[in-house]
Amino acid sequence: MRLVIAVFKKDTRRLRWPVALGLALVCGWAAVEALQADASPGWVGAVMQPLIMLVWMFLIASVVQEDGLVGDRQYWLTRPHSRVGLVLAKALFVVVFVHGPYLLTCAGVLWARGFAPWNEVGALWARQAMVGALITIPAAAVASVTRTFAQFCGGMFLVVSVGFVLVVGGKPYALPWIFVDVVRRAAGAMLLCAAGIAVLTMQYRWRRTVMAGVAGIVGAMVAGGLFAWTPALYTEGFDCRLGGLSVAWMKGETKADPRAGFVWGRDMYSAQVELRGTASGQVRRARMLTFSIQGPDGQEWSLGKSLVANVETRGTDDERLRLLVGSPVSESVRGRRVTLRGAVKVDVNNTKKVEVLEIGAPGRLVEWVGRCGSVMQAETGFVYRDLLKVFCESPRGVPVLAKVVLRGEGTEIWEQHLGDGSVHYGGWDWLSPLDRKQTFFPIVEERGTGSGNKWLVPRAALAGARVELQPEEPAGCAVVRFEAAGLMDGVAGRFVPEVQ
């Protein structure tokens, strides 16, 4: 233990200025985070979070390379240092100056936003695990096989480049809109962390630099490849256990689809379906995991640039399978008999008592959602009209697409969903201990005419209006497979199934 404390003090003294910078940045970010009331972190948060991550990586790399593992001319090799003691000293430095401040500031942010940190221990530790798997372990692993910080930067660039090529280059997996594939992210982080631990073990136990470097590169490639190429059927459907759900095809259209036809240079086909098997008081939301069209000549097309498919659930009486078919697939299926096959993930939630939010009042806790409020947001340089914003935050996750209704004094209502006004792919707010989602009601001075303006809210309608939020309790999910043969009617923009 005396050796651990001595090495820790030595590292702290030599890295005192980067440590001070890291602590200042984390405290500044926490102050901004405590005042944030938007799903987007804003330009200050968007700048500070990458800076914090860069400082953390610099600290981790520097403390590892203070007693380097590459070569045999390091001073510490001439001393009676225990390998275990050296690892503990480096781990203590990272815990004290990286994970410790992050944990305390996250707890402070939760307290400032009205949440009790001691009730959110699981969420706080989940954030620590994420930082450890994606920053601490990979950075320490790369630093252990490099001599200088310049070499460390080159190694990190190589790892990031490999991941970028695997995840983005081939584009086998499309990032979902709003929804998050938790299993895919967790599996990728765990594999990357395991590769880093293997590298650190080989270096601190045997100092096999070449072997450790090769193992790290292979591990990063495996983690990135599995993240990108694992079918969504196995990740999003990993924990779906509900049974009894099925897709029923409505042979006769009960409602016309105004969106069917020729859209964005591609054919839009629509088929009315019904997701059966849920109970009264439950809402269901579906998203396509796999889908293919088999033509009359046996050729088959799957999801991609020329074929987009989804099941939209806009109420139990208006659920539709929509297909957006581009060239060259459109020419091969238009007006011909085809077979559709696919699998849909259906999330089922139990609806709870509707909560009323007073416009402009301080946010309050809503069960199964989080802390929610509604405020008027004035016109800015980016938004050319006033907005009524409904904002919710929770350390345990805000329900995706929970229904929000603005109800006027009469029978007129406007409907939106939590999350459709959020930043989905910014990536700069991932250090936040809170999940934030919001939606907007656009305000106009005069009532618009025409069906395309029904989503705009006249300012006069705000007098006496109230915001209603529908909380949802997750009941589970199911993966529903379907298959149907029918005619692709290109004139009407419909898929006409042969059987009900």
N, C-alpha and C positions, 0 to 999 in steps of 0.2 A: 504493500500500500504506500510506503514511503516513496518508492520509485514512481508510482502513478502520480502522486501529488507533485513530486519534483518536476516531472516532464510536463505536467499540466501547467504549473507555474511558469516554466520556461516558455512554453508555447503562447501562453496568455501575454507574457511580457513582450515577446517578439511580434505578436500580431495585435497589439493593443489598439492601434488606430483603425485597422479594418473592423475589429470588433466593435469599437465605438460607432463607426459609420453604420454597421448593420443594426445595432440597437436603436440608433436614432431613426433609421428608415422604418423599422418595424413599429416603433412607437408613433411615428408620424402617420404611417398607413392605418394604424388602429384608430387614431383620432379621426381621420377621414372616414373610415369605415363606420365608426359609431354615429356619424352624422348623416350617413348615406340613406336616402329614401327613394331609391330608384333601382330597377333591375340592372341598369348599366352602371359601371363604377365611375364613369366620368373620366375626363382626361387626366386628373390628378391620380386617381386610383389606377388607371390604365398605364401610367408611367411608373408609378412607385412599385407595383407588384413585380414587373420584370427586373427592376433595379434590385429589389430585395433578393430575388432568386439568383441574380448574378453575384451579389455580394456573398450570399450563402455558399455558392459554388466556389468562389475565390477562397473563402475561409476554410472550407473542407479540403480543397486541393492543397492549400498552403500548410495546413496543420499535418496532413499526411506526408507531404514532401519535406517538412522540417526534419524528419528522421526517415530519409528516403529508403526505398526498398530495391531500387534498380542499381546494379553494380555491387562492388565490394569495397568501396573506398569511403563509406560513410563513417562518421566519428562514433556513432552509437554502437557500431559493431565491435569497437575496441573496449567497450565497457561491459560489465556483467549485467546487461539488460535482459530481462525476461521478455519473450515475445508476447506472452499473455499480458504482462504489465504494460507493454507499449500499446497494445490494442486498447486496453482499458483507459489509458491516458488520453488517447485520441478520441475514443468514444465519449469520455467525460467532457472533453472540450466541445464536441459537437452538441451534446445534450445541453450543456450550460449556455452556450452562446448561439445556438440555432434553434433547437426544438423547445428549450425552456422558454425563451422570450416569445416564441410563436404561440405556445400553449397559453401563457399568461395573457397575452394581448387578445387572443381569441375569446378567452373567458371574460375579459373586460369588455369586449365588443358585445357579447351576449348580454352581459349585465346592463350595459348602457342602452340596449335595444329592448329591455324589458323581459329578458329571459333569465331564469335561474341557472347559472353554470353547473351547479351540482346535480341538476336534473338532466343535463345534456352531456354527461360524461362520455357516453358512447359516441356521440357525434364529434366531440372534441378529440377523442383518441383516433377516430376514423381519419380526421384531418392530419394528425401526426403520422399515421401510417402511410397516407398518401404522399406527404412530403418525404418521408423516409424512403419509400419505394421508388419515387420518381426523381428525387434530387440527391438525397444524402448518400445512399448506397451506390448509385451509378457514378456520382462525382468522386467518391472515395475510391471506387474500383479503377477508374481511369487514372486518377492521381497516383495510385500504387504502381502502375506500370509505366510511368513517365518520370523523367528527371526534373524538368522545369515546368513553370506555369505555361510557357509558350507551347511546349509539347502537350501539356494537358488540354489547352484550347484546341490544338489540332486533333487530339483524340476525341474530345466532345463533339467537334464538328463532324468527324467521321461517323460517330454513333448517330447523331441527329440526321446526317445525310442518308445513312442506310435506312433509318426509320421513315424518312420522308419519301424515299424512292419506293419502299414497300407499301406504305399506307396510301400515298397520294398518286404515285406514278401509274400503277395498274388500275386503280380505282375499282377494285372488285367489290368494295363495301361502301355504300353511300351513307353518309352521316344522316341520321333521321332528323326531321324537323321537329323541334321542341323536345321530343322524347329522348331519353338518354339510355343507352344500352349499358347498364351497370355491370353486368356479368362480363361483357367484352372488355370494358375498361379495367375492372378488377383483375381479370386473368392476365391482361397485358402487363399491368403493373407488377403482379406477382412474379411473372416469368422474368421480367427485366431485373427485379430485385434478386431473384434466385441466381441469375447470371452474375450480378455484382457480388453477391456473397461468395460464390464459387471463386471469382477472381481474387477477392480479398483473402480467402482461406489459402489459396495456393501461394500468394505472395507473402503473407505473414508467417506461414508455416514452413514453406520450402524456398521461397524467393525464386520461383520459376517464372521469370518475366515473359518469355516468349510463349510458353504454354498458357499462362494466364491471359495474355493479350489475345491469343487465338480463341480461347474459350469465351472471353468477353464479346468478341465480334460475332462469333457463332450464336451465343446466347441472345445478343441484341437482334440478330437477324431472325432467329426463331420467334422471339417475342413480337417483333414487328410483323412478321409473316402471319402468325396465328391471329394477331389482332385484325389484320386487314382481310385475310382470306377465309377465316372461319365463317361458315354460313350463318346468317341471322337466325335460322331455324334452331340452331343449337345454343345460341347465346340468349336471345330474347325469350325463347321458349324453354329455357333451362329449368325454371322453377314453376311452370304452369301446371297446376294439378286439378283445376276444375273440369268436371265432365258434364255431359249432357247438352253441350252447345252444338249447333249445326247451322249450316247455311241453306236456306230455302230459296229457290228461284221463283220469282213471280212471273208466270207466263204471260199474263195480260198486264200491260202498264196501267197503273192507277193514277199516276201523275206524270205529266210531261216534264222532260228535263230541258230547261232552257239553255244549258251549257253544252248539250250534245251537238255534234256537227264538226265543222272545220275550225280548229283552234290553234293559233300560233304555228301555222304551217303544217299541222298534223291532224289526223282524224281523231275525234273524240267519240268514243262509244260509251253507252250507258246501259246498265241493266239493273232493274229494281230487285233487290234481294231482301231477305229478312234473317237476322241473326236470332235464332230461337234457342230457348233454354234458360233465360234469365227470369228472375221473379219480379213481381211488382215492387216498385220503389228502388229498382236498380238501374243504373246507367251503364252503357257499354260503349267502348271505343275500340275500334279495330285498326290495325295497320298491317300491310302486306309483308310477309316474310319471304315467300317464294311465289313465283308466278311464271307460267309459260303458255304459249299458244302453239298448238299443233295444227298445221295446215292440212288440207285434203290430200296432199301428195306425200305426207309423212314428215315434211320438214318442221322444225320446232324452233321457236324463238323464246328467249328468257328476258327478264328485266334488264334494261340497259338504256342507252341513249335513244333507241328507236322504239322502246316499249316501256311505258310507265303505267302502273296499276295501283289502285287503292280502293278500299271500301270505306265510304264516308257514312258516318252515322249521325244524321241530323234529325234524330227522333225515330221512334219505333215504326212510324208509318212512312218514312222516307229515307231508307237506307239504300245506298246505291253502290254497285261496282262500277268504277269509272276506268276506262282504258284510254290512254293517249298514245296513238300509234303513228310513228313516222316512217319515212322512206328508209329502206326498201320494203319493210314489213307491210306497210299499208297497201301497196300494190298487190301483194300476195294474198291478203286476207279479205280485201274489200269485196263484199257481195258473195262470199263463199262460206261453205260450211267448215267450221273449225271446232276444236276441242280446247276448252280452258281448264287448266289445272293449277292449283295453288294451295297455299297455307296462310292463314290469317291468325295473328295474335289478337285476342279479344281481352281487354282489361275490363273487369266488372267491379263497380263500386256501389256501395249502399249510400243512398242520399239521406242526409240528415235535415234537421229543421232549418229552414231558411233564416239567415241572419241579415238584419237591416243595418247598413252602415250610414251614418249621418255624414252628409257632404261637408268637408272642412273640419270635422271633429278629429281629435287625436286618435291614433290607431288603438285598437283593442284586440285582445286575444279572442280568436274564434276557434272552437274545438274542431280538430281534424284538418285545420288549415294553417293557422299560425296567427301572427299579429297583422291585422289588416286595417286599412284606412282608405278614404277617398278624398282627393283634393283637386282643386282647379289648378291647371298648369297653363300659364300665359303663353302666348305666341312667342316663338323664338326665331332665330335666324335659320334653324333647321326645320321647324314646323310652322307652317304658314297659317295656322288657326289655333284658337284656344282648345284645350283638351280637358276632359274630366278623367283623371287618372285613378284607377283602383289598384292598390299596391298591397301585396302580402309577402311576408317573410317568415321563415321558420328554420331552425337548425336541423330539423328532421325531414325537410322536403315539403314543398307546397304541392298540392294535387295539380296534376297537369290538366289544363283545359276545364277546370271547374267553372260552372256557369255563373256569369254575372249579369244581372238584369237591371237596367235603369228604367224605373217605372214612373210615369208621369201621373198627374192628378186624375186623368181619365183612364181609358183602356189602352192607350198607346204605350208600347214598351220598345226598348232597344236592348239587344242581347249581344254580349261578347263573352270571351272565355279567358281565364287566367293563363298567361303564357303567350298569348298571341301578340302581345306588345313588348316582348322581352328580347334581349340580345342573346341569340342562341349559340353562335360560334365565335364570339369575341375571344374567349379563352383567358382574358386578362383578370377575371374576377374569381379564379378558381381557388385562391387562398382564403377567400371569405368563409367564415364559419356558418354563414346563413345562405339558404337557398331563397332566391327572390324571384317573384313572378308578378307581372302586371298586365293590365289591359287599358285601353283608352276608348273614350267616347268623344268623337270630334264634335265641336260646337260651331254652329253657323248662325249668322244673324237672321236669315230668312229661311222659311221652310222650303226645301227643294221639291220640285215636281218630278214625277217619273219614278219607276221602280228602282233605278240605279242610285237614288239619293236617300233611300229609306234608312241607311245606316248613319246619316248625319242627324245630329240632335239640334233642333232650334233652341236658341238661347231662352226664349220665352217658356219653353217646356221645363226648364230647370226649376222654376218657381213651384215649390211644393213637391218636387220629385224626390225619390229615394232610391238608394242603391241596395239591391238584394243580392246576397251571396249564397250560393248553394254548396254547403260543405259536403264532402264525400269521404266515406270510409272505405279503404280498399278491401274488397272481398276475395280477390284472387284473379287469376287469368287462365285462359285456355288457348291451346293451339288447335284451330279448326281447319281441317283439310276439305277441299271441295274439288269437284270435277263436273263439267257440264259440256255437252255438245250443242251447237246451235248455229244460227246464221248471223254473220256480221253485216247488218243492213247499213251500208254506207250512206244511203240517201237520208234515212231517218236518224242516223247516228245511234243505232241501238244494236245490242246483242240480243237476239231472240232465242231463248233456250228451247230445246225440243221437248223437254219434260219439265214438270213443275217440281 
